[in-house]
Amino acid sequence: MTPGQLARNGSEHAEQVAVFAWSNMAMSFGKVAASDDLSYKVAGWAKRYVEEGLSKPEPCLKWLHAIPNGGARGDSKKSNQIRGSALKAEGVKKGVSDIFLPAARGGCCGLYIEMKVEDEKKAKLSDEQVEFGKYVISQGYKFVVCYGWKSAVYELESYIALEKTKTLMYI
């Protein structure tokens, strides 16, 4: 399925799934191949983009990940409460963004994406999300709010295109 098909129902979950479908394709075959709906339908099509030099893989997307910080956690109110309590005990924090790309670019340490549904009128930031965004910006991260998967893909492409930031390595 294409990212557009995955996002069709318009939920925040569906929009985020579409972002990860795109990123998995871009990680392996580059953003040009990931942006072509044909590459999702024809086996080997995306590989040809790389072989013909039309697209190059985006390896930093290997580490793009979701942060489970909200939404339904079970079939009932009680199971939601139990799962919510377990996640809170594990360190899940209210307000933390949905997606993180740990790649230093353009003087920033990484990119946080707060996903919202495409309809901006239905998507409001909570006070905690605003506070988190301000905090991570103050710490050297880029923070964006994306209304729909296409907005998130645009932000990812733009961020990845920035010059790599020199960092120190400790292991």
Secondary structure as UniProt FT lines:
FT   HELIX           3..6
FT   TURN            7..9
FT   HELIX           12..29
FT   HELIX           31..35
FT   HELIX           38..41
FT   TURN            43..44
FT   HELIX           45..51
FT   TURN            52..53
FT   HELIX           59..63
FT   STRAND          65..66
FT   HELIX           77..90
FT   TURN            94..95
FT   STRAND          99..101
FT   TURN            106..107
FT   STRAND          111..116
FT   TURN            120..122
FT   HELIX           127..138
FT   TURN            139..140
FT   STRAND          142..147
FT   HELIX           149..161
//
